[in-house]
Amino acid sequence: MVNKIGDLPGYGTVWFYEDGIANILSLNNVKKKYWVTYDSTAYCFEVHKVDSTKRVFNPSKKGLFYSCVNNNVALVTTVEDNINKYTIREYSYAKKARDLQNIIGRPSTQDLINYVEKNLIPNCPVTRQDLLRSEDIFRPNIGSVKEKLHILLRNM
């Protein structure tokens, strides 16, 4: 089970598994930030970085493309690192904000902020700031993102 979120410098937010041998990046997301080429002769993808270096992704025996990285380099910032930026009370309310978001059907953070600011949730225990902290600590609510993707795909 993958339950850690981190920040991959130069790429953005990623889900990762500490004990795994690999973590997966979406080619569609990589190409939004970098120039990506495919060499059909060498059968590899090349990701060209702004410093003129490139990372080569070769296929595994099962066809999944991968790139070896140095195991001595820390590539992610964990949720635990994000928690440590806040007081215990701030973290507690950020957790309440995420719990509320999950309970009421995982609306986007912006939608939930609008509900809170318009007093549409009676006796709401969280504030706009709690919701923003929640997003910073836990990153976007993956359930909300999955539901929106599901709706989008269903309507295609």
C-alpha positions, 0 to 999 in steps of 0.5 A: 500500500502506498501511503506517503506523499512527497515532493520530487524536486523539479517534478512536483508532488508524488506518491512513493513507497519507501521500501519499493524498488521503483516509483512511477511517474506519469509520462503525461505529467513529465512532458508538461515540465520537460522536453521528452523524446523517444528514440525508436532505434534505442527503444528509450525515452529521454527526458531533457533537463534545463541544465542540458543533461538528460535522464534516459528511461529504458524498458524493463523485460515487461515493458515498463520504462525505468531510470536508475537513480542514485540511492544516496540521494533523498528525493522526497519531502514526506508528510511528516516533514510537512507536519513539523512545520506546524504546531500540534494544534494547527496539525490537529485542526488540519487533520479535522479539516481533512476528515471533514472533507472526506466525510462530506464526499471529498469536495475540492479544497476550494469548494470546501473553503467556499462552504465554510466561508458561506456558513453552509456547514452548521457548527463547522469546527474548521476554518479556511486556514485549517483547510489550507494547512490540510492541503499543505500537509497532506497535499490534494485529497486523492479521493477528490481527484479520483472522483473528478477523474472518474466523472470526467472519464464517464462523460467522455 
